[in-house]
Amino acid sequence: MTFKNTRAFAQELDKQDALSPYRSEFIFPEVNGKKVIYFTGNSLGLQPKRTKAYVDEVMNDWANLAVEGHFYAEKPWWDYHERFANPLSKIVGALPSEVTVMNTLTINLHLLMVSFYKPTAKRFKILCEAKAFPSDQYMIQSQVKHHGLNPDEAIVEIQRREGEHNIRLEDVLAKIEEVGEELALVLIGGVNYYTGQVFDMKTITEAGHKAGAYVGWDLAHAAGNIKLDLHDWDVDFAAWCSYKYMNSGPGNASGCFIHEKHHNNTDLSRFAGWWGHNKERRFKMEPNFDPVRGADGWQVSNLPILSLAPYLASVDMFAEVGMDALIEKRNKITSYLEFILQEIDKEVQGNFEIITPSNQEERACQLSVFLHGEGRSLFDYLMKNGVITDWREPNVIRLAPVPLYCSFEDMYEFGQILKQGIVK
């Protein structure tokens, strides 16, 4: 398609967009009496209007039933989490038994590493990407130290080549082969939070397994954003947050994937808890742990239903839309945003540098842009004029045109505001 940098063209794209009705399903903050252009769904998604009904239902059941809500609520709390199995499995490409919801992302990664990071004298190294999200860095460092190992020796980081912004697949594969029999675990973010680079998870997982290591993925920026086939890729484990592209609310519950090949492996360690015990015998209060056969067997505590309610509202919406439709619009609107940035760069004779890969297979719903020659004042101008974006030092803005609620006209309008902010 040949794009045009005009409002009329953007409006025509919106008329053709099958997902445009979903924009009205979300609540937008306002600046100067106008809905914002919201580019930070990669940090916190907007609130779906339907969320309130899901939360109110739980509050009413709590008020009217109290403890009996566990069994007699319209959606009993006892098995509330089981409603996520089918819709979540379709979002991440899994069997329903391979997914569950619990805790928050970093806690779940810690719990999963209890099972999948079992260092020995020979095989003890963890491979991750350089400049991973700090929480992952801290988590991996603390896990290594917990096992009495030196992080400088046990953690192997895949570096970007000099002068490049993204990590090359061949460098990941070469490093896996180099570490070889010392490699215990590969744990990488499926989508890099800073650049928006999407890793070839299938190929990397195959390489990690060939080296004899477990392979896990932090899917914070991937779940609900890219096509995932965790089961078919033979991924050992994964975890993700729900408050970015899945719009479940600040700091909300995490999702987990554990491949079915591990469900009956009694040699895997895990930190056990009551809610992961055999569901049919849970209330018999037995002294010995008998885990549920599936990802639910990694649950520890009974679940925070008030937190799960907004998440359920979101996954129900995803079930309506489907990942294929989301990805189709994601690709189109991200490409249009890229075009707008290039056009504005020409008009202002700027020096924008998009550091997210241009190859559609290596990017998703994010463009990270170096604004060479511009400073924090431009970001402040955008925010004051209703463009909610994300600033990263020294001068990068991250733009996430989320397909469920961003419009093509948003992309055009952003370009005009950006131009005004540079020439003002």
ZIZI-V814442 format. One record per pair of residues at least 24 apart in sequence whose C-alpha atoms are under 8 Angstrom apart, sorted by the first residue. I is the first residue (numbers start at 0). J is the second residue. Records with the same first field share a line. If there is no record, write none. Layout:
I: J, J
This chain:
2: 335, 338
4: 339, 342, 411
5: 411
6: 408, 411, 412
9: 407, 408, 410, 411
10: 407, 408
12: 407
13: 406, 407, 408
16: 328
18: 320, 324, 325, 328, 402, 403
19: 403, 404, 406
21: 403, 404
22: 403, 404, 405, 406
23: 404
24: 48, 49
25: 404
29: 385
30: 383, 384, 385
31: 384, 385
33: 385
34: 385
35: 385, 386, 387
36: 385, 386, 387, 405, 409, 413
37: 386, 387, 388, 400, 405
38: 386, 387, 388, 389, 397, 398, 399, 400, 401
39: 387, 388, 389, 397, 398, 399
40: 243, 244, 246, 399, 400, 401
41: 220, 243, 244, 365, 399
42: 242, 243
43: 242, 243, 244, 246, 248, 249
44: 242, 243, 244, 245, 246, 247, 248
45: 246, 248
46: 246, 247, 248
47: 246, 312, 313
49: 312
50: 308, 309, 312, 313
51: 309
53: 308, 309, 311, 312
54: 305, 308, 309
57: 304, 305, 308
58: 305
76: 304
79: 304
80: 302, 307
82: 311
83: 311, 314
86: 314, 315, 317, 318
87: 314
89: 322
90: 222, 223, 226, 227, 317, 321, 322
91: 222, 223, 226, 227, 228, 229
92: 226, 227, 228, 229, 230, 231
93: 228, 229, 230, 231, 256
94: 230, 259
96: 259, 293, 294, 295
97: 256, 257, 258, 259, 293, 294
98: 254, 255, 256, 257, 293, 294, 295
99: 254, 255, 256, 294, 295
100: 252, 253, 254, 255
101: 252, 253, 254, 255, 298, 302
102: 252, 253, 302
103: 240, 250, 251, 252, 253, 254
104: 219, 238, 239, 240, 252, 253, 254
105: 134, 135, 138
107: 238, 253, 255
108: 138, 217, 237, 238
109: 138, 142
110: 269, 270
111: 236, 269
112: 142
113: 268, 269, 270
114: 267, 268, 269
115: 184, 213, 267
116: 183, 184, 213
117: 183
118: 146, 183
121: 180, 181
122: 180, 181, 182, 183
123: 153, 181, 182, 183, 184
124: 152, 153, 154, 155, 178, 181, 182, 183, 184
125: 153, 154, 155, 182, 183, 184, 185, 186
126: 154, 155, 156, 157, 175, 182, 184, 185, 186, 187
127: 154, 155, 156, 157, 185, 186, 187
128: 156, 157, 158, 187, 188
129: 156, 157, 158, 159
131: 187, 188, 191, 192
132: 191, 192
164: 194, 354, 355
165: 194, 196, 354, 355, 356
168: 198, 199
171: 203
172: 203, 206
175: 206, 207, 210
176: 206, 210
179: 210, 211
180: 210, 211
182: 210, 211, 212
183: 211, 212, 213
184: 212, 213, 214, 215
185: 212, 213, 214, 215
186: 214, 215, 216, 217
187: 215, 216, 217
188: 216, 217, 218, 219, 220
189: 216, 217, 218, 219, 220, 221
190: 218, 219, 220, 221, 362
191: 220
192: 220
193: 367, 397
194: 354, 355, 365, 366, 367
195: 355, 356, 362, 363, 364, 365, 366, 367
196: 355, 356, 361, 362, 363
197: 360, 361, 362, 363
198: 361
199: 361
200: 232
201: 232, 233
204: 232, 233, 234
205: 232, 233
219: 243
220: 244
223: 322
224: 325, 326, 363, 364
225: 322, 326, 363
226: 322, 323, 326
229: 258
230: 258
233: 258
234: 258
235: 261
241: 310
244: 401
245: 310, 313, 314
246: 310, 313
247: 309, 310, 311, 312, 313
248: 309, 310
251: 306, 307, 310
252: 306, 307, 310
255: 294
256: 294
257: 293, 294
258: 294
259: 293
262: 292, 293, 294
263: 292
269: 297
270: 297, 299
271: 297, 298, 299
272: 298, 299, 300
273: 299, 300, 301
274: 298, 299, 300, 301
275: 299, 300
325: 402, 403
326: 402
328: 402
329: 363, 364, 400, 401, 402
330: 359, 363, 364
332: 400, 402, 406, 407, 410
333: 363, 364, 365, 366, 400
335: 407, 410
336: 400, 410, 411
337: 366
339: 410, 411, 414
340: 414
343: 414, 415, 417, 418
346: 418
347: 418, 421, 422
364: 399, 400, 401
365: 397, 398, 399, 400
366: 397, 398, 399
367: 395, 396, 397, 398
368: 395, 396, 397, 398
369: 394, 395, 396
370: 394, 395, 396
373: 421
377: 420, 421
380: 420
381: 416, 417, 420
384: 416
386: 413
